[in-house]
Amino acid sequence: MLPPRFAGCESTDNGPLTITYICMVTFNIAGFLADFTNGLSEIPVGSSPTTVGEALHELWQLHIGLRDRVVNEQGQLRTHVNIFVDGENIRRKQLLDTPISGGSEITILPSVSGGTPP
């Protein structure tokens, strides 16, 4: 049985003293933001990030154009973007320092506004 930190991970036994854990985190990209990921709405990343910020850094390595739509020049989450980890809004937690574990799903959701009143 894997330790809780590695829930959602796969393990590879490399001998009596070495076990490698492969922990994938999956990003779900919603709305127009998929325009900056070559149309991909689901993107796995996997070097065992431990916070939302670390996982986002990995995502930026794959899709740099998405970064400026999600965070501002100071690296803070933009007000019109919401990020959810396993269904929970990180604004109610520690924002980009919110801890994650292997198998986490991170959803990046732009806010919707505008339109004509009824």
Backbone as numpy.savetxt, mean C-alpha at the origin, in Angstrom:
# Nx Ny Nz CAx CAy CAz Cx Cy Cz
3.71 -23.36 11.99 2.86 -22.18 11.99 3.76 -20.93 11.99
3.38 -19.96 11.16 4.16 -18.73 11.06 3.85 -17.78 12.22
4.86 -17.04 12.67 4.62 -16.02 13.70 3.62 -14.99 13.17
2.86 -14.29 14.06 1.85 -13.33 13.61 2.39 -12.28 12.65
3.62 -11.83 12.84 4.22 -10.82 11.95 4.26 -11.31 10.51
4.32 -12.63 10.32 4.44 -13.19 8.99 3.15 -13.82 8.49
2.03 -13.49 9.13 0.74 -13.98 8.63 0.55 -13.45 7.22
0.10 -14.27 6.32 -0.07 -13.86 4.93 1.18 -13.99 4.11
2.25 -14.51 4.68 3.52 -14.67 3.97 3.70 -16.13 3.58
4.60 -16.34 2.66 5.01 -17.69 2.31 6.41 -17.89 2.85
6.69 -19.10 3.33 8.03 -19.36 3.84 8.73 -20.38 2.96
10.02 -20.22 2.85 10.86 -21.15 2.11 11.94 -21.64 3.05
12.02 -22.94 3.25 13.01 -23.52 4.15 14.29 -23.74 3.36
15.33 -22.98 3.71 16.61 -23.05 3.00 17.65 -23.85 3.77
17.23 -24.69 4.65 18.17 -25.48 5.44 17.85 -25.37 6.91
18.67 -25.98 7.75 18.34 -26.04 9.17 18.37 -24.70 9.89
19.07 -23.71 9.37 19.18 -22.44 10.09 18.56 -21.25 9.36
18.07 -21.44 8.15 17.61 -20.32 7.36 16.20 -20.56 6.83
15.30 -19.67 7.17 13.97 -19.68 6.58 13.74 -18.30 5.99
13.34 -18.24 4.74 13.06 -16.99 4.07 11.56 -16.78 4.02
11.11 -15.59 4.41 9.70 -15.24 4.34 9.49 -14.28 3.19
8.52 -14.58 2.35 8.16 -13.71 1.24 6.79 -13.14 1.58
6.76 -11.85 1.85 5.53 -11.20 2.31 5.07 -10.19 1.27
4.03 -10.52 0.57 3.50 -9.63 -0.45 2.46 -8.70 0.18
2.51 -7.46 -0.24 1.48 -6.49 0.08 0.86 -6.11 -1.25
-0.45 -6.03 -1.29 -1.14 -5.71 -2.54 -1.77 -4.34 -2.46
-1.50 -3.51 -3.47 -2.14 -2.21 -3.59 -3.33 -2.33 -4.52
-4.45 -1.73 -4.13 -5.61 -1.58 -4.99 -5.69 -0.10 -5.34
-5.60 0.20 -6.62 -5.57 1.58 -7.08 -6.92 1.90 -7.70
-7.61 2.91 -7.17 -8.96 3.21 -7.62 -9.01 4.47 -8.48
-10.06 4.54 -9.30 -10.37 5.73 -10.07 -9.28 6.13 -11.05
-9.19 7.45 -11.25 -8.25 7.99 -12.24 -6.79 7.69 -11.89
-6.50 7.32 -10.65 -5.11 7.05 -10.26 -4.51 5.89 -11.05
-5.35 5.00 -11.57 -4.85 3.89 -12.39 -4.23 4.40 -13.69
-4.54 5.65 -14.08 -3.90 6.24 -15.26 -2.39 6.36 -15.05
-1.95 6.40 -13.80 -0.54 6.57 -13.49 0.15 5.25 -13.13
-0.57 4.14 -13.33 -0.01 2.81 -13.09 -0.15 1.94 -14.34
-0.15 2.59 -15.50 -0.32 1.89 -16.78 -1.63 1.10 -16.81
-2.65 1.62 -16.14 -3.96 0.99 -16.13 -4.13 -0.13 -15.13
-3.09 -0.43 -14.37 -3.18 -1.51 -13.39 -3.97 -1.04 -12.16
-4.92 -1.85 -11.73 -5.67 -1.50 -10.53 -5.26 -2.35 -9.33
-4.49 -3.40 -9.57 -3.98 -4.25 -8.48 -2.49 -4.46 -8.70
-1.70 -4.06 -7.71 -0.24 -4.11 -7.84 0.37 -4.74 -6.59
1.00 -5.91 -6.73 1.68 -6.51 -5.59 3.10 -5.95 -5.44
3.52 -5.74 -4.20 4.91 -5.39 -3.91 5.38 -6.35 -2.83
6.68 -6.64 -2.79 7.03 -7.69 -1.87 8.40 -7.77 -1.28
8.89 -6.75 -0.64 10.14 -6.93 0.10 9.88 -6.77 1.59
8.72 -7.19 2.02 8.32 -7.18 3.43 8.31 -5.79 4.07
7.60 -4.81 3.47 7.50 -3.51 4.12 6.74 -3.65 5.44
7.09 -2.81 6.41 6.44 -2.89 7.72 5.51 -1.72 8.00
5.54 -0.68 7.16 4.63 0.46 7.32 4.04 0.82 5.96
2.97 1.60 6.00 2.37 2.08 4.76 3.39 2.89 3.97
4.16 3.73 4.65 5.16 4.55 3.97 6.20 3.73 3.24
6.68 2.65 3.87 7.65 1.77 3.21 7.03 1.10 1.99
5.79 0.67 2.11 5.11 0.03 0.98 4.91 1.02 -0.16
4.54 2.26 0.19 4.38 3.28 -0.85 5.70 3.55 -1.55
6.79 3.58 -0.81 8.11 3.79 -1.42 8.38 2.72 -2.48
8.02 1.48 -2.19 8.18 0.41 -3.17 7.28 0.64 -4.38
6.06 1.10 -4.12 5.13 1.39 -5.22 5.67 2.50 -6.10
6.28 3.54 -5.49 6.84 4.65 -6.29 7.96 4.14 -7.20
8.71 3.14 -6.76 9.78 2.59 -7.60 9.20 1.99 -8.88
7.98 1.50 -8.80 7.33 0.89 -9.97 6.55 1.91 -10.79
5.95 2.90 -10.11 5.05 3.85 -10.78 5.27 5.24 -10.19
6.35 5.89 -10.58 6.75 7.18 -10.00 5.69 8.26 -10.21
4.95 8.22 -11.31 3.94 9.24 -11.58 2.81 9.26 -10.58
2.59 8.18 -9.88 1.52 8.10 -8.89 1.86 8.89 -7.63
3.13 9.00 -7.32 3.56 9.62 -6.06 2.99 11.03 -5.87
3.13 11.89 -6.87 2.71 13.28 -6.71 1.20 13.44 -6.62
0.46 12.40 -6.96 -1.00 12.45 -6.84 -1.46 11.97 -5.46
-0.57 11.30 -4.72 -0.93 10.72 -3.43 -0.34 11.51 -2.26
0.89 11.96 -2.39 1.53 12.75 -1.33 1.97 14.10 -1.87
2.11 15.09 -0.97 2.53 16.42 -1.38 4.06 16.53 -1.36
4.56 17.75 -1.57 6.00 17.98 -1.65 6.72 17.64 -0.34
6.00 17.69 0.78 6.59 17.35 2.08 6.45 15.86 2.40
5.88 15.09 1.48 5.71 13.66 1.69 4.52 13.30 2.55
3.60 14.26 2.74 2.41 14.00 3.54 1.25 13.63 2.63
0.36 12.80 3.15 -0.80 12.36 2.39 -1.65 13.56 1.98
-2.00 13.63 0.69 -2.84 14.73 0.21 -4.24 14.62 0.83
-4.88 15.77 1.04 -6.18 15.79 1.72 -7.28 15.13 0.90
-7.15 15.10 -0.42 -8.20 14.53 -1.27 -7.96 13.06 -1.60
-7.01 12.43 -0.92 -6.72 11.01 -1.14 -6.88 10.28 0.19
-7.52 9.13 0.14 -7.66 8.28 1.32 -6.94 6.97 1.08
-6.29 6.47 2.12 -5.62 5.18 2.04 -6.21 4.29 3.13
-6.56 3.08 2.73 -7.12 2.09 3.64 -6.21 0.88 3.71
-5.96 0.39 4.90 -5.21 -0.85 5.10 -6.19 -1.88 5.62
-6.40 -2.91 4.83 -7.35 -3.96 5.19 -8.70 -3.37 5.61
-9.13 -2.34 4.87 -10.44 -1.73 5.09 -10.49 -0.62 6.11
-9.39 -0.31 6.80 -9.39 0.75 7.81 -8.63 1.97 7.30
-9.27 3.14 7.43 -8.67 4.39 6.98 -7.46 4.73 7.84
-6.31 4.99 7.21 -5.10 5.28 7.98 -5.13 6.67 8.61
-6.07 7.53 8.21 -6.19 8.85 8.85 -6.60 8.69 10.31
-7.22 7.58 10.64 -7.62 7.31 12.03 -6.51 6.60 12.79
-5.41 6.36 12.12 -4.30 5.63 12.74 -3.06 6.51 12.73
-1.95 5.97 12.24 -0.68 6.68 12.27 -0.26 7.16 10.89
-1.22 7.38 10.01 -0.96 7.82 8.64 0.09 6.93 7.98
1.15 7.52 7.43 2.13 6.73 6.68 2.97 5.83 7.58
2.93 6.06 8.89 3.63 5.17 9.83 2.75 4.02 10.30
1.56 3.90 9.74 0.66 2.80 10.12 1.33 1.47 9.82
1.42 0.58 10.80 2.07 -0.72 10.57 1.22 -1.62 9.67
1.91 -2.42 8.87 1.25 -3.42 8.02 1.97 -4.74 8.20
1.33 -5.80 7.73 1.97 -7.12 7.79 1.82 -7.78 6.43
2.51 -8.89 6.24 2.41 -9.62 5.00 0.97 -9.99 4.71
0.57 -9.84 3.48 -0.80 -10.14 3.10 -1.74 -8.96 3.21
-1.26 -7.82 3.70 -2.11 -6.64 3.81 -2.54 -6.17 2.43
-3.74 -5.61 2.38 -4.22 -4.96 1.17 -4.33 -3.47 1.46
-3.70 -2.68 0.61 -3.71 -1.23 0.76 -4.48 -0.65 -0.41
-5.54 0.08 -0.11 -6.35 0.70 -1.15 -6.09 2.19 -1.16
-5.79 2.72 -2.34 -5.61 4.16 -2.51 -6.84 4.66 -3.26
-7.59 5.56 -2.61 -8.88 5.98 -3.12 -8.95 7.51 -3.18
-9.06 8.08 -4.38 -9.21 9.53 -4.46 -10.62 9.93 -4.04
-10.73 11.08 -3.38 -12.05 11.59 -2.99 -12.80 12.04 -4.23
-14.09 11.97 -4.16 -14.94 12.41 -5.27 -15.67 13.66 -4.81
-15.62 14.70 -5.63 -16.32 15.93 -5.28 -16.81 16.60 -6.55
-17.60 17.62 -6.37 -18.10 18.37 -7.51 -19.48 17.90 -7.93
-19.88 18.34 -9.09 -21.19 17.96 -9.60 -22.19 19.07 -9.39
-23.40 18.80 -9.80 -24.48 19.77 -9.71 -25.45 19.34 -8.62
-25.87 20.27 -7.75 -26.83 19.89 -6.72 -28.13 19.42 -7.36
-28.87 18.55 -6.66 -30.13 18.03 -7.24 -31.19 19.09 -7.38
